[in-house]
Amino acid sequence: MTKPLFLLSNDDGVHAPGIKALATAMEKYGDVIVVAPHVERSGSGQGLSLTAPLRMERISSNTYAVEGTPTDCMIFALSRILDRKPNWVISGINRGANIGQDVFYSGTVAAAMEGCIHGIPSIAFSLAKNNAFELQDYADSIKVVRSIFDQIDLFTPAHGNVLNVNIPNVPFAEMKGFKVTTQGRRIYEAQIAEAVDPRGRPYYWIGGGGSDFEVLPGSDCNLLAEKYVTISVLTSDRINHSRNAELEKKLKDFPKMSMT
């Protein structure tokens, strides 16, 4: 009997401890293939490498590094590496939360979204700890991942949807449970650091997001801070259909207007 196949990726890079922890968590359920960026590509969103070639290195029997974005990795895996369609695309475990507007920038969420676009059930995991550089930092996250996949029928998203899961930075025993949330609103540190390189030329570095957020009860930002594992259903359909209908109604006579 063929085992389920899990395709894993991230944006922290193929050597990140979070993706190693995710692979450890998923080995219990089937075959695991890791296809991830060769270096960190945080903040790359749903970007594609259209003006540069992709290079791939096979690191082990089930691990591949691609010189590209998380989205590149998914397309490369599905087109060139895998000999069958995966049962799941799983991205993470990201170093740092992906809440609020982060979902638009996150390469980790983007990898899951690419799986969704290809009709594969997909989920993104993130840990709310920015300094998680060791495998043991993810021990409690592994328990969360397995808690979900032990009852995966309850969590499988509908076609065209992705689950975005954020794990609080507390011991597993202190987590209050799972909460389905709305999207919060992060307050970013809108700063660009300026410095000078060894040749005397100025360079600029976009700062990361801060830890502050707007107080919106029921949002992923609020509930993650309250020690809940937050789950949000994201959709690949970016159209707001109710607002679309309102706009269509307002513009029903627009074609009759003269265009000058």
C-alpha positions in Angstrom: 0.0 0.0 0.0 1.3 3.4 -1.0 2.0 5.7 1.9 0.7 9.3 1.9 3.2 11.8 0.5 3.9 15.1 2.3 5.7 17.8 0.4 7.5 20.2 2.8 8.9 23.7 2.3 9.5 27.0 4.1 11.1 30.4 3.7 13.8 30.1 6.4 15.8 27.8 4.2 16.4 24.1 3.7 18.8 24.0 6.7 16.5 25.7 9.2 15.6 23.8 12.3 11.9 24.5 11.8 11.7 22.4 8.7 13.7 19.6 10.2 11.2 19.6 13.1 8.3 19.5 10.6 9.9 16.6 8.8 10.3 14.8 12.2 6.6 15.5 13.0 5.4 14.2 9.6 7.5 11.0 9.3 4.8 9.4 11.6 2.2 9.8 8.9 3.9 8.8 5.6 6.7 9.7 3.1 8.3 13.1 3.4 10.0 15.1 0.7 11.6 18.5 1.6 12.1 21.0 -1.2 13.1 24.4 0.2 15.2 27.5 -0.6 18.9 27.0 -0.4 19.1 30.2 1.8 16.6 32.2 3.8 14.0 33.8 1.7 11.8 35.4 4.4 9.4 38.0 3.1 9.5 36.8 -0.5 5.7 36.3 -0.6 4.4 34.6 -3.7 7.4 35.7 -5.8 8.7 33.8 -8.8 12.2 33.9 -10.2 11.4 34.9 -13.8 14.7 36.6 -14.7 17.2 34.1 -13.3 17.8 30.4 -13.7 17.0 27.9 -10.9 19.6 25.6 -9.6 18.9 22.5 -7.5 21.1 20.5 -5.2 20.0 17.1 -3.8 21.2 17.2 -0.1 19.9 13.7 0.9 17.5 11.0 -0.4 14.5 13.1 0.5 15.8 16.7 0.7 16.4 19.2 -2.1 17.7 22.8 -2.0 16.5 25.2 -4.8 18.1 28.5 -5.5 14.8 30.4 -5.6 11.7 31.4 -3.7 9.4 29.1 -1.8 7.0 29.4 -4.7 9.8 28.4 -7.1 10.4 25.4 -4.8 6.8 24.2 -5.0 6.7 24.5 -8.8 10.0 22.8 -9.2 9.0 20.0 -6.9 5.7 19.3 -8.6 7.2 19.6 -12.1 10.6 18.0 -11.8 11.2 16.1 -8.5 8.0 14.2 -7.5 6.8 11.2 -9.4 3.3 11.5 -7.9 1.1 14.2 -6.6 1.5 14.8 -2.8 -1.4 14.3 -0.5 -0.4 17.5 1.4 1.8 20.5 1.0 3.0 21.6 4.5 5.1 24.7 5.0 7.1 25.8 8.1 7.7 25.6 10.9 8.4 29.2 10.4 10.7 31.1 12.8 8.3 33.9 13.9 4.6 34.2 13.7 2.7 34.9 10.5 -0.3 36.9 11.7 -2.2 39.9 10.5 -0.7 41.4 7.3 2.2 39.0 7.5 0.2 36.5 5.4 0.8 38.8 2.4 4.6 38.9 2.8 5.3 35.5 4.1 7.1 33.0 1.9 6.0 30.2 4.3 2.4 31.0 3.7 3.1 31.5 0.0 4.5 27.9 -0.3 1.2 26.6 1.2 -0.8 28.8 -1.1 1.0 27.5 -4.2 0.1 24.0 -3.1 -3.5 25.1 -2.8 -3.4 26.6 -6.3 -2.3 23.2 -7.6 -5.3 21.6 -5.9 -3.4 20.1 -3.0 -4.6 20.4 0.6 -2.1 22.8 2.2 -1.2 24.2 5.6 1.4 26.7 7.0 2.8 26.4 10.5 4.6 29.2 12.3 6.1 29.5 15.8 5.9 32.9 17.6 9.5 32.9 18.5 12.0 34.9 16.4 15.1 33.5 18.0 14.3 29.8 17.5 17.6 28.6 16.0 17.9 25.2 17.5 15.9 22.0 16.9 14.8 21.8 20.6 13.1 25.2 20.2 10.5 23.4 18.1 9.8 20.4 20.4 6.4 21.8 21.5 5.5 22.8 18.0 6.0 19.1 16.9 3.3 18.2 19.4 0.9 20.8 17.9 1.5 19.5 14.4 0.9 16.0 15.5 -2.2 17.0 17.4 -3.7 18.3 14.2 -2.7 15.4 12.0 -3.9 12.9 14.5 -7.4 14.3 13.7 -6.7 15.7 10.2 -10.2 15.0 9.0 -11.3 17.9 11.3 -8.8 20.3 9.8 -8.6 19.5 6.1 -9.4 22.7 4.3 -11.9 23.0 1.4 -10.6 23.2 -2.1 -9.1 26.6 -2.8 -8.3 27.2 0.9 -5.1 27.1 3.1 -4.9 26.7 6.8 -2.6 29.2 8.5 -1.6 27.9 12.0 0.4 30.0 14.5 1.8 28.4 17.6 2.4 30.4 20.8 5.9 30.5 22.3 4.9 28.7 25.5 5.3 25.0 26.6 2.7 22.7 25.2 1.1 22.2 28.6 0.5 25.9 28.9 -1.3 26.3 25.5 -5.0 27.0 26.0 -6.1 25.1 22.9 -7.0 25.8 19.3 -9.0 28.9 18.2 -10.3 29.8 14.7 -9.5 33.4 14.3 -10.0 36.5 12.1 -7.1 38.3 10.6 -5.6 40.9 13.0 -3.6 44.0 12.2 0.1 44.2 13.1 1.8 47.5 13.8 5.0 47.5 11.8 8.1 49.4 12.6 8.2 51.4 9.5 12.0 52.0 9.6 14.7 51.7 7.1 18.2 51.5 8.7 21.0 53.3 6.9 24.7 52.3 7.1 27.9 52.5 5.1 29.6 49.5 3.5 33.4 49.0 3.5 33.7 50.9 0.2 32.1 54.0 1.7 28.8 53.5 -0.1 25.5 53.9 1.8 23.1 51.0 2.0 19.6 50.6 3.5 17.9 47.8 5.3 14.2 47.4 5.8 13.4 46.7 9.4 11.3 43.8 10.5 7.8 44.0 12.0 7.4 45.0 15.6 5.5 43.0 18.3 2.7 45.5 18.6 -0.8 45.0 17.1 -4.2 46.6 17.2 -6.6 45.2 19.8 -9.1 43.3 17.8 -10.9 40.7 19.9 -11.0 37.3 18.2 -8.1 38.1 15.9 -5.0 36.0 15.3 -2.8 38.7 16.9 -4.9 38.8 20.1 -5.5 35.1 20.6 -1.9 34.1 19.9 -0.8 36.5 22.6 -3.3 34.8 24.9 -1.5 31.5 24.4 -3.9 29.9 21.9 -2.9 28.0 18.8 -4.5 30.2 16.1 -6.0 28.8 12.9 -7.1 31.0 10.0 -8.6 29.8 6.7 -7.0 31.7 3.9 -8.3 31.6 0.3 -6.6 31.7 -3.0 -9.6 33.8 -4.3 -8.7 37.4 -3.5 -11.9 38.8 -4.8 -14.4 40.2 -2.2 -17.5 38.9 -3.9 -20.0 40.9 -1.8 -18.1 44.1 -2.5 -17.8 43.2 -6.1 -21.6 42.9 -6.3 -22.1 46.2 -4.7 -19.7 47.9 -7.1 -21.4 46.2 -10.1 -24.7 47.6 -8.9 -23.3 51.1 -8.6 -21.7 51.0 -12.0 -24.6 49.4 -13.9 -25.2 52.6 -16.0 -21.5 53.4 -16.4 -21.1 51.9 -19.9 -23.8 54.4 -21.1 -21.7 57.4 -20.0 -19.6 59.1 -22.6 -15.9 58.6 -22.3 -14.0 61.9 -22.9 
